[in-house]
Amino acid sequence: MDSYPADDLKSPSGHGAGINDGTAVKNQYRTADNLNTRISIHSKYSTNKQGFGNWITSHYRIREGASVLELGCGTGDMWANQEETIGRCSRFVLSDLSAGMLDKAKETLHNFPGIEYRTIDIQDIPFADHVFDIVIANMMLYHVPDLQRGLREVNRVLKEDGIFYCATYGEHGMMEYICSLFTGGQVQNHINGHFTLQNGAEKLGSVFSDIRRLLYEDSLEITDADDMVDYIYSLTGMTDLQKLPRSVVKSVLEKNMRDGILYVPKEYGMFIARK
């Protein structure tokens, strides 16, 4: 399953969801409902059948006895078929800012022994220095109010030869395209640009070295406009579109279908950074 479709947008004031208010992030991810809506559209309509979550894990290099910390684990779905990988770890910690998400992860992975679950803010990681071989933070760094503080915390808890994996989206993907369909200036593209494929390397470079950027080739071919409407209304920051009646949004999407298909570009990828 593609478990990382979080396309969060800025509010009309220009602040990303949760960029200056951690409460907004907690509210957005208190339960898995909105996230599951976004996961569903990627699972049903992605042209790359590998799935973004599977692609991400294919790049992990987790050796026997490794200690691993994931920040912002969400529902834990990406680990559902990774029992062997988890089993080779000496320590495996899943964490999230949302207690509701952690509850969902525990439910998803209830048959996997040995997993630690912790409520953690990346800006204040409650572990000693140099204790993890790998730290993971996928599709969440754009939410962090003080990103540089968060990255310094990741660097601090990594061992000297540790690796940091972090997936994110680009600035020219789904939401830019969807907003472009609505003419007359009634809908603006408020993508959260706090940490993207375009600027992520520079931001990581202040803390890490040997930074690699990998791109995931994918798109959506949507045959049911209602699914895209549900997706749009699951986003906390898509206020311009959400002010329009659902029927209007659906009509615009349907008018842009070709032979019953809405072709939507995606821009996703990940960074691999070393100390």
N, C-alpha and C positions, 0 to 999 in steps of 0.2 A: 504493500500500500504506500502511496505517496503521502508522507506524513508531514510535509513542510510547505504548505501552500499559504503561509501567512502574508498577505499583501496589505499591510496596514498603511493607512493614509494619514496625512496631516489633517488637523481640524482647520476650519476657515481662518483661524487666527494665525495659522502658520506653524503651530507647535504640533509635533508628532504625538500620536496617541501614547501618552505615558512619558513623553520626553521630559517634561517638567513636573509630572505628577504621577508618582508611583501608584496612587490610588486608582487612576484611570486604567492602568495595565491590569491591576488586580480585578477590577470590575469587568474588564473585557474578557479575562480568562478565568473568571470565578468558576464557571462550568465549561464543559467541553462542547456545548451546543454550537456556538458560532464557529469554533475551530472545525468541528465535524462537518459543518456545511461547506467550509472551504476545502477540506480534505476531499469531500465527495465529488466536487466538480472536477478536481484534478484526477481522481481515480477513474471517473467515467469517461472523460473526454481527452486526456493527454495523448498526444501522438507518439511520444516516447514511452513505450510500455515497460521499460526498466523501472520507472518510478524514481522520483527525486530522492526519496529516503533510501532506496536501495543503492542508487548511484553514490550518495554520500558515504554510506557504510562501506562501499567497495573501495574507497580511498583510505579508510582507516588502517593503520598499521599497529595492531594491538598484540604485543608479544606475550608469551607465557609469563605469568606473574606480574603483569602490569597493574598499576593502580590508575583508575579512571574516574573522572568527575565530569558529569554533564550538568550544565547550567541551563535552565529553561527546557526541561525534558518534555513538557507538554503531556500528552496522553500516553507516552511511552510506546506508541505503536511501532516505531522504527526498530525497536529491539525485540519485537514479538517472534521473529525467526532467527534470532541471534543467540540462542542458548549456549552454543558451543563457544562463541566469543566471550560471553559473560563468564562462562565457567572457567576460562583460562586466566581470568583476572584474580589477583590477590585481594583487590579491593575494588568495588564497583558502586559508585554513588550516583543516584539520580536525584536531581534537585529542581525546584521550581519556585518562583515567587508566589505562586497561587497554590494554596492548600487543596483547592478543588481539583486542580490538575494533578497534583500528587496522588490524590485519592483515586483518580481515573487511571493513573499509571500503575498503582498498586493492583487495581482490578485487572488491568490488561496483563500484567506480568506476575499474577499471583502464584503461578506454578514454578517460578524461577527462584530458587533459594539463594540467599547470600547477598541480595541487593539491599543497599542502604538507601533510605528515602529521607531527604532533608529539605526543609523550607529555607531557601538561601537567596539573598540579594547579592548579585555579582559585585556590587560596590563594597561589600563587607563580607568576604568569604571566611567562614569560621573554622579555618584549618591553619595549621602551622606552615612555615615556609618549606618549600621544596619537598612536598609529599606526594605529588601526582606525576605520573609519567605522561598522562594525556588529560587535557581539559577540552571539553566540547561545548560550544555555545551556538546553536543553529537557529537562524531566523528570529533573533531576539535582541541583538546588539543595538539595533536602531531604537529600541525602547529605553535604553539606559540613560538616565538623566545626566550623570557624569561619566561619560564613556571612557575617558582617559583614566579615571580612578578605577573603573571596572577592569580595564585592560592591565593596569598595574597590579591589581589583585590577582588576576589570572597568572601573570608572570611570576608573582611572588610564590604562589602555591605549586608552580611547576618545578620539577627537578631541572638540573642544569642542562640536560639533554632532552627536556620535555617538548611536546608538540601540542599546539593549539589548533583545533579545527573549528571553523566558523562559517556556516553557510548564510547566504543572504540573497536578496534580489537586486536587479538592476533598475535603472531609472527610466527604461524605455520598453517596458513590458506590458502586462495586461491592463493596468489602470490608465496608462497614457493612451493606449488604443481605445479603451471604452469611452474615456472622456472625449476623445476626438470625434466620436460618433454624434455627439450632441452639439449642434451648431448654435450660433447666436450668443455665445459667451455665458450660457446659463449653467454650464458645468465646467469647473476648473480642475486641473490635475494637481491635487494636493499630496503627491506621493511623499512619504516620509523619507527624506534624504539624509538622515543622520548617519547611516552606515550602509553603503551600497556597494555593488560591484565596481562602480566608478571611483569612489573615494575611499574604499575600505583599506586598500594597500597603504595609502598615505597615513591613515589613522593608526593602523597596526604598526607602521614603521617607526613610530615614536617610542615603541616599547619592545618590539620584536625585530629579529633579523631573518634573512632567508625566507622571504614571503613569496608564496606561489599562489596564483589565481587560476582556478579551473572553471570552465564554463559548461553548463549543462544544456544541451540542445533539446528544445521541446516547444510545443505549441498546443493549443486546444482546438478541437473541431466539435463545436457544440450543436447538437440537433434539437434541443429543447430549450427555448429561450427562458422558460420559467426557472430553470436551474441557475441560469446566469443572474436573473433577477433576485433569487434567493441569496446568491453569493454576494451581490452588491449590497443588499440590506443586512448582511451579516457583518459588514465592516463598520467599525465605530466612527471612522472619520469621513465617510463618503456622504457628507451632509448635503451637498448640492444635489446629487442624484436622489437622495432619499426624501428630499422635499417634493419631488415630482410624484404624481400618482404611479403606482406600479404598472398600471395599464399603459401609460405613456412610455415608461422605460422599456417595457416589453415590446411595444410597437416599434420603437427606434431600433432595438436589437434585431427584430424580425425583418425590418426593411434592409438591413445590412447582411442578411443571410444570402448565400449563393448556393442554389440547388439544395436548399434546406439546411445549410451548414453555416454557422458563424465561425469564421477563422480568426482566432485570437492569438497574437504572439505572446511568448513568455520569455522572461530573461532571469535566469537563476544560475547560481554557481556557488563556489566556496573558496575560502582562503585556507591555506596550510602555513602556519607560522611556527618558527623555532626560536628559542631563546638565543 
